[in-house]
Amino acid sequence: MAAARQYRRVFATFFRNSLMRELAFRGNFLITLVTRGFWFSIQVVMFDLIFRNVSQINDWSREEYFGFMATGMLVNAIVETFFMPNCARFSELIRTGDLDFVLLKPIDTQFLVSLEKMELAMVSQMAFSLGLLFYSLRGANHQVTITEVVIYLLLIVAGVTFFYSLMIGLAATSIFFGRNQGLLDFWFYVTIFARYPSDIYSGSPTAEVFRFLFSYVLPILLVITVPAHVILGKVLAPSWLGLYTLAAAAISFVVARAVFHWSLKHYRSASS
């Protein structure tokens, strides 16, 4: 319990410092809000135009697809708020030798490296996503149950965990390569596939291969598609995909943590 209180206090300190940093540069904060709002609007308008010409994309109606979009945006907003700034600067900690000071602190290194800085302007993206989700649920005329909400939230946590694990695992390779910008770019390119429902990847052998790889080997598609199915009341086929998604997220976290600590064992401090 004492350790849990310590980590809560440290997280609260990180949050407070990030908030003060955002308020100190209010112009940048406002620009980020406007930029994210513009990006969100463009995404919604683009797919609204598409659905003016077609009634469905595969078996996704306009309102259901907006629910899927909202789920993906929500997961990405959480990742970009809390984890992206820190994973992106991990190579700088190594290059400048500041990782030495991080390792000396009496707290879990991965926790410190992952959460020290937060991009709080991205909270607006969470608000946009939730607004779009409520709009889609209302338009789809689906009566959401408490059970669906609980499962949906668990799957959102699973999605965030999976993407964080992928990101921190790639960031840890900076210890060997010095800089890992190419690998972080790889993370962005791969996660592009999650912007579309897994059902879309069908109709050709190549599409089916992509669907299998990014559903069962690296389940990028499932961590967004499955929670969207749940909250919208759409049938999951096969029915065990929800459990598979939760298990994949847990396994990815364990693997990423093992990779992170294994990489730290090969770290050569700036003073050595």
N, C-alpha and C positions, 0 to 999 in steps of 0.2 A: 504493500500500500504506500509506503514511504517513497519507493522508487517511482510509482505511478504519479504521486503528487509532484515529485521533482520534475518529471517529464512534462506534466501539465503546466508547471510554472515556467519552464524553459520555452515551451510552445507559446505561452501567453506573451513572454518577452519578445520572441521572434515576431509575433503578430503585431505587437505594439511598436516595435522598431520599424517594421515594414509600413505601418500606417503613418508614422511620423515622417518616413522617407517620402511617401506619396504626397503628404500634405505640404512638404517642403518644396516640392516641384509640382505645383498645382496645374501649371500649363501642360506639362507632359501627361498628367493624370487625365485632364480634360480631352487632350488629343487622342489618348488611348480609348476613352469612352466613345468619342465620336467615330473613331476608326472601327471599333468593334461593332458599333451600332450600324454603320454603313455596310460592313461585311455581312452582318446578320440579315439586313434588309435585302441585299442583293441575292443572297441564297434563297430567301423566301419568295421574292418576286420571280426569280428564274424558274423555280419549280411550279409556281402558280401559273406562269405562262405555259409551261408544258402541259399541266392538267387542264388548261382551257381547250386543248386539242385532243387529249385522250382522257378517258374516264378512269383508267387504271394503268399502273405499271406493274406487270405481273399480276399479283392479287392484292396490290396495295392501292387503296383509293387515295384521293387527295388528302383527306384529313388523317388517314392512317400514315401516309408517308411523312406528313408534317410531324406526327408523333415520333416516327423513327428519327427524323432529322433532329428533333428536340433532344432525344436521348443521346445521340452522338455528340451534339453540341455541349450537353451537360457534362458528359464524361470528359471531353476534351477541355472544357473550361476549368474543371476541378484540377486536372493534371497540369494545365498551364498556369494556374494560380499558385499552387503549392510546390510543384516539383520541377517544372521546366526550367525556371531561372537558376536553380541550384545545380541540376545535372549539366546544364550548358556551361557553367563556370567551373566545373570540377577540374577540367584540364588546366585552367588558370591557377588553381590551388597547387597543382603539381609543379607547373612551370615556375611559379614565383617562390615555391618552398613554403607557402602558407599551410599546406597540408600537415607539416610538422607540428604546428601549433594546435591544429584540430585533433591530431592523434594524442596530444598530451592532456586534453581535457577529460575530466572524469565523467564522461557520458558516452553513450553508444555513438560510434563514429558515423555510421550510416544515417542515424536519426539526425545528427548535427549537419551532415553534408546535404541531406535531402530537404531540410525545412528551414534553413537559416534565413533565407530571403523569400518573400512572397510577392507575387504580382497582383496586388489587391484590386487593381483596376479591372482585372478579368472577372471580378465578382459580377460585374454588369452582364457579362455573357451568361452567367448562371441564371440571372433574372430573366434575360431574354429567352433562354431555353425553357425555363419553367412556364413562362407566359405562353410560348408556342405550344408546349405540352398540354396546358389546360385548354387552349383553343382547339387543339386537335381532338381531345377527349370529348369536348362539348359537341364538336361537329360530327364526330363519329357516333354519337348517341350511345356510347358504351357506359354502363353503370359500373364504375370501378368499385371493387370490394376491398375490405381491409387486408384480406389475404394477398390480393394482387399488389397492393401498395407495399406491403412488407417484403414480398418476394422481389418486387421491382427494385426497392432500395438495396436489398442484398446483392442483386445482380449489378446495380450501379457501382457499389463498392467493389465488386469483383472486377468490373471493367476498369475502374481506376487503378486497382491493384495490378491488373495485368499490364496496362500501359506503363505504369510506374516501374514495374519490374523490368520490362523491356528496356526502358530508358536508363535506369540505373545500371543495368547490366552492360549496356553499350558504353555508358560514361566511364565505367570502371576500367575499360580497355585503354583509357588515357594513360594509365600507369605504364603500359607497355609501348604505346605509340607516341606518347608526348602530347599530340593533338588528335582529337577524334571527330573533327567537324564532319568528315565524310561519313562516319558511322551515324552521327546524329541526323545527317541528311537522309541516310538510309532509313532511319526511324520514321521520318516524315513521309518519305515516299511509300513505305510499306503501309502506314496507317491510312493512306488515301483510299485503300480498298475498303476500309470500314465505313466510308461515307455512303455506301450503297448497301441495301439489304442483300443478304446471301442468296436470296432467290433469284436475283438478277444474273448471277454468274451461272448461266445454264444455256443450253442450246447448241453447244459445240464442244468437242473434246478438250480444247484448250481452256474454255471457261469452266468445265467440270473439274479439270486438274487444279485450276486456281481455287475453285470453291473447296475442294478437298483439302488442299494445303493450308489455306487460311481459315479453315473451320476446325480441323482436327489435329494438324501438326502445329501450326501457329494460329490459334483461334481468334484472330483479329476480327473476323466477321461475326462470330458468335457473341462476343462481349457487348456488341451494340444491338444486333438483330434480336437476340433472345429476350433481353429486358423489354424491348419495344413490343414484341409479341405478347409478353405477359401483361403489360399495362393496358394494351389495346384489346385484350381478350381474344387474340388470334391463336389458333391452334398450333402448338409446337409439334413438328414432325421431324424426327422421332421425339417422343415425350420426355426422354431422359436428357435432352440437351441442356436443360436448366442446371441439373446436377453436374453435368460434364463441364459447363461453364464455370461453376463455382470451384470444382476440383482443379480445373486448368489454372484458374487464378491463384489458388493456394500453392499449387506446384510451382508456378512461375515465380512466385515470391520467394519460396524456399531456394530455388535454383539461383535466382538473382542475388540473394543474400550470400549464398555460398560463393558465387563468382566474385562478389564485391570483397569479401574477406580474403579469399584466395589471392585476389589481385593486390590487396594491401600487404600481404606477406612478401610480395615481390617489389614493394615500393622502396626505392633508395632515397633516403631523406636528403635535403639540400645540404646538410652538414656532413654527410658521409663522403 
